[in-house]
């Protein structure tokens, strides 16, 4: 027995219209729910795959935007490091100028120690100027490459510099200075015999080297005069010892007629007398002098600091240019991502106002189709009542 149900042409026509309306309503409702007029390749292959390509490129560029942002931070960290290092170089120049303004060798040695500490701080700042494991002031292995497009053909390579070792000739080329070592000189004081040593209270003129009227002059390594002692009839060994010991950085010891003079810098002792057998000029045997001991040494350090400052300014300018490039490409890439997304949207996004109106029209059409179907069915029933 057949299960087919016979429908009149009017009922079948209205049923088909109702089914067609339901399918269109389903399509419109999907567009409204997803916000897209093209949800799969079946809707519009050309628009779907074109939009997909645009969306994929936008996604790739968005990923690069994150890397660009991190590169910007790396450059900013290096720039802040250079700014701080420049400040320390200025402080070092101030110390050198202070050393130049004094002839006191002990003070100059103190400034050397402070200068060396500033160099240590410069190195420490350079070591601490990294960002996420990349330090553009850290030298080898810290070069930075910034990629600007999805195939990697557009990029910027940023070379690092090495300021973590201030003495490096490829960096700031600033050398640490010697703080100097103490030296000694001895004066044997006797009364003319090999066995009778003079004491602090003995007259200095009792020694054959010293004569009344002689003038003992002290000078440092620069030739700067530190003091004079004129030997008079009543001048004692103790007076000579006090004269020497009153100089900053100089100490004396008198033992067994031997006067030992110790100084933190090279000390020169000379006599005004040129007579045979008079006091022989002496100098302390310092093995190394302070880096600021000589005026010429101070000038050399000032020149090195000026070159270092020029190097820092040049590198800051280079990093500044790189930063401008990366930020510019970052802004461009953001705009490009928006353009790609907008283009993809124009191909696939639905006009919700239009689709809403379509849905309302289809709902009305569905209601009318339902009414027509009902009327067609009633007409068929009326025919049956005739029998």
PyMOL commands that set and color helices and strands:
alter all, ss='L'
color gray80, all
select helices_A, chain A and resi 9-34+45-100+105-127+204-206+237-245+295-348+352-384
alter helices_A, ss='H'
color red, helices_A
select strands_A, chain A and resi 144-147+155-158+183-188+215-219+225-230+250-255+258-263+268-271+282-283
alter strands_A, ss='S'
color yellow, strands_A
deselect
rebuild
show_as cartoon
